[in-house]
Amino acid sequence: MSQLRVAVLLAVDKSFATLSYLHGWPRGLAADPRLTCTFVNTLDPDRRLRNRWILRQCDAIVMLHSVFSQGNLLRGDLAALIKRTTKPKAWFIGNEYKLMPEKMAFGEEFGINVLVSQILAEPVLDLYRERLGCNVVAIPNTGFDPSVFAPGPPLADRPIDIGYRAFDTPWYVGYRDRAVLAETFTRTRMAGLRVDVSIDPNDRFDETGWATFLQSCKVQLGCEAGTDFFELDDHTRLGVNAYLDEHPNATFDDVAERFFLEYPSPVSGRTISGRVIEAAATKTPQVLLEGAYGGLFQPGEHYISLQRDFENLDDVLTQLADLDRCERLAEAAFEVASARCTYNALITPLLAEIEKVARQTS
């Protein structure tokens, strides 16, 4: 196809202010020269005639993460229009660790042709293909937007030694990495360093504030996102939540022993966090817990690796004092982000799948 006309569905809501990827994807799609995008807010009830016109004129429909992440925000007349159209429909599925039965039903009900998963592991993608029978493509949930996430000043000029912001994770995902990182790096052994870490939702930044924070940090902490127990039926999530309702004083160790220790053949739904990509975009060195990071970033080459048992913490702190080496790591990570994680680069496999569907249905 030449320039593809795309109707882009998204939910515009103030509660999404601190989720930068929900803002970055619309900008990235709008700026892509291969596309002509018309954006439709699924929470706007007053565009019925306009929506019909848009859907008649477009070549394909792209539904972004916000359409169904915490809940289904595509309803009413617009939902009915989307269900009826036979044009290629791509859906960026969000939060692939909760409400999965509802999300699978959504994919079937709306006749999704292309499912976009932020989990990059083939076993997960195969489960989706088997369940939905559609094309599946893996794309990180966040891209590199240089208009917001630009390189910060030299590390010596950055006032914060160690920074971190994240949401805490529900226990049913199988780990407490974010909480443990925050707890560890606020202990007294960090005396003498300016440490600004938090998993409190009230301490999060909007998109520009987050970029400014990254540019102010000599190093950023991080870990993978997702779940250790990917499931399409939510049985572990539902079981853990029911157990915690009955045992409100239970510890994470209690939950782990009951639900995770003898879990048969778990499928990992771990994936790279968009915050890792955004830190790389600002040339902020990173200390990351051991993980795969989608194969994009390698320990010792792009970041300082922290063991899960924290046995090498003293060595990590020693490495942080070597600003020249940290600058080299940040530069290498920036090169990867610039080459492989721009929105233009991430949109390319999406277009390939949409065009494949278009050829199959023409």
LINBELLIN-V35520 format. One record per backbone hydrogen bond with DSSP energy under -0.5 kcal/mol. CO is the residue of the C=O (numbers start at 0). NH is the residue of the N-H. E is the energy in kcal/mol with one decimal. If there is no record, write none. Layout:
CO & NH & E
CO & NH & E
//
This chain:
3 & 5 & -0.7
3 & 35 & -2.9
4 & 58 & -3.2
4 & 59 & -1.5
5 & 7 & -0.7
5 & 37 & -2.5
6 & 8 & -0.6
6 & 61 & -2.6
7 & 39 & -3.0
8 & 63 & -2.8
9 & 11 & -0.6
9 & 41 & -2.3
10 & 12 & -0.7
12 & 15 & -1.9
13 & 16 & -1.7
15 & 18 & -1.8
16 & 206 & -0.7
17 & 19 & -1.0
18 & 21 & -1.4
18 & 22 & -0.5
19 & 22 & -1.3
19 & 23 & -2.5
20 & 24 & -2.1
22 & 26 & -1.4
23 & 27 & -2.9
24 & 28 & -2.8
25 & 29 & -2.4
26 & 30 & -2.0
27 & 31 & -0.8
28 & 31 & -0.7
31 & 34 & -1.8
33 & 3 & -2.7
35 & 5 & -2.7
37 & 7 & -2.8
39 & 9 & -2.2
39 & 41 & -0.7
40 & 43 & -1.7
42 & 44 & -0.8
43 & 46 & -0.5
46 & 50 & -3.0
47 & 51 & -1.9
48 & 52 & -1.9
49 & 53 & -2.7
50 & 54 & -2.5
51 & 55 & -1.6
52 & 56 & -1.9
53 & 57 & -1.9
58 & 87 & -0.6
59 & 6 & -2.4
60 & 89 & -3.0
61 & 8 & -3.0
61 & 63 & -0.6
62 & 91 & -3.1
63 & 66 & -2.1
64 & 67 & -1.2
66 & 72 & -3.2
67 & 93 & -1.1
70 & 68 & -0.8
70 & 72 & -0.6
72 & 74 & -0.6
74 & 77 & -0.6
74 & 78 & -1.0
75 & 79 & -2.0
76 & 80 & -2.2
77 & 81 & -2.4
78 & 82 & -2.4
79 & 83 & -1.6
80 & 84 & -1.6
87 & 60 & -2.8
88 & 112 & -2.2
88 & 113 & -2.2
89 & 62 & -3.2
90 & 92 & -1.0
90 & 115 & -3.1
94 & 96 & -1.4
94 & 97 & -1.5
98 & 102 & -2.1
99 & 103 & -2.6
100 & 104 & -2.1
101 & 105 & -2.0
102 & 106 & -2.3
103 & 107 & -2.0
104 & 108 & -2.9
105 & 109 & -2.4
106 & 111 & -2.4
107 & 110 & -0.9
112 & 134 & -2.3
113 & 90 & -2.7
113 & 115 & -0.5
114 & 116 & -0.7
114 & 136 & -2.6
115 & 92 & -1.7
116 & 138 & -2.8
117 & 119 & -0.5
120 & 123 & -0.7
120 & 124 & -1.7
121 & 125 & -2.8
122 & 126 & -1.5
123 & 127 & -2.0
124 & 128 & -2.3
125 & 129 & -2.5
126 & 130 & -2.1
127 & 131 & -3.1
127 & 132 & -0.6
128 & 132 & -2.0
134 & 114 & -3.0
136 & 116 & -2.4
136 & 138 & -0.5
142 & 144 & -0.8
143 & 145 & -0.7
143 & 342 & -0.9
144 & 147 & -1.9
144 & 148 & -2.9
147 & 149 & -1.1
153 & 156 & -1.8
154 & 157 & -1.8
158 & 160 & -0.5
159 & 217 & -3.2
160 & 218 & -0.5
161 & 195 & -3.1
162 & 220 & -2.2
163 & 197 & -1.5
169 & 172 & -1.8
170 & 173 & -1.9
172 & 227 & -2.8
175 & 179 & -2.7
176 & 180 & -2.6
177 & 181 & -2.3
178 & 182 & -2.6
179 & 183 & -2.7
180 & 184 & -2.3
182 & 185 & -1.0
183 & 186 & -1.2
186 & 189 & -1.9
187 & 190 & -2.2
189 & 192 & -2.1
192 & 194 & -1.0
193 & 160 & -1.4
193 & 161 & -1.9
195 & 163 & -1.9
197 & 165 & -1.3
198 & 167 & -0.6
198 & 200 & -0.5
199 & 202 & -2.3
200 & 203 & -1.3
205 & 209 & -2.8
206 & 210 & -2.0
207 & 211 & -2.3
208 & 212 & -2.3
209 & 213 & -2.5
210 & 214 & -2.3
211 & 215 & -0.6
212 & 215 & -1.2
213 & 216 & -1.6
214 & 152 & -0.5
215 & 159 & -2.4
217 & 284 & -0.6
218 & 162 & -2.3
219 & 286 & -2.3
221 & 288 & -2.0
224 & 270 & -2.1
226 & 268 & -2.8
233 & 237 & -2.8
234 & 238 & -2.0
235 & 239 & -3.0
236 & 240 & -2.5
237 & 241 & -2.2
238 & 242 & -2.3
239 & 243 & -2.6
240 & 244 & -1.9
241 & 245 & -1.7
242 & 246 & -2.0
246 & 249 & -2.2
250 & 254 & -1.9
251 & 255 & -3.0
252 & 256 & -2.5
253 & 257 & -1.9
254 & 258 & -2.8
254 & 259 & -0.5
255 & 259 & -1.9
255 & 260 & -2.0
259 & 262 & -1.5
265 & 267 & -0.6
266 & 229 & -3.1
268 & 226 & -0.6
270 & 224 & -2.8
272 & 275 & -1.3
272 & 276 & -1.1
273 & 277 & -2.3
274 & 278 & -1.9
275 & 279 & -2.1
276 & 280 & -2.0
277 & 281 & -1.1
278 & 281 & -0.5
278 & 283 & -2.4
279 & 282 & -1.5
281 & 151 & -2.4
282 & 284 & -0.6
284 & 219 & -2.5
285 & 287 & -0.6
285 & 303 & -2.8
286 & 221 & -1.5
287 & 305 & -2.6
291 & 294 & -2.0
292 & 295 & -2.1
292 & 296 & -0.7
297 & 300 & -1.2
297 & 301 & -2.9
297 & 302 & -0.9
302 & 299 & -3.0
302 & 304 & -0.5
303 & 287 & -2.3
304 & 306 & -0.5
305 & 289 & -1.8
306 & 309 & -1.6
309 & 312 & -1.5
311 & 315 & -2.3
312 & 316 & -2.4
313 & 317 & -1.8
314 & 318 & -2.3
315 & 319 & -2.0
316 & 320 & -0.9
317 & 320 & -0.7
318 & 321 & -1.4
320 & 322 & -1.3
321 & 325 & -2.2
322 & 326 & -2.5
323 & 327 & -1.7
324 & 328 & -2.4
325 & 329 & -2.5
326 & 330 & -2.2
327 & 331 & -2.2
328 & 332 & -2.4
329 & 333 & -2.3
330 & 334 & -1.9
331 & 335 & -1.6
332 & 336 & -2.5
333 & 337 & -2.6
334 & 338 & -1.8
335 & 339 & -2.9
336 & 340 & -1.9
340 & 143 & -3.1
341 & 345 & -2.3
342 & 346 & -2.3
343 & 347 & -1.0
344 & 348 & -0.7
345 & 349 & -0.7
346 & 350 & -2.5
347 & 351 & -2.0
348 & 352 & -1.8
349 & 353 & -2.2
350 & 354 & -2.7
351 & 355 & -1.7
352 & 356 & -2.2
353 & 357 & -2.5
354 & 358 & -2.1
355 & 359 & -1.9
356 & 360 & -1.9
357 & 361 & -0.9
//
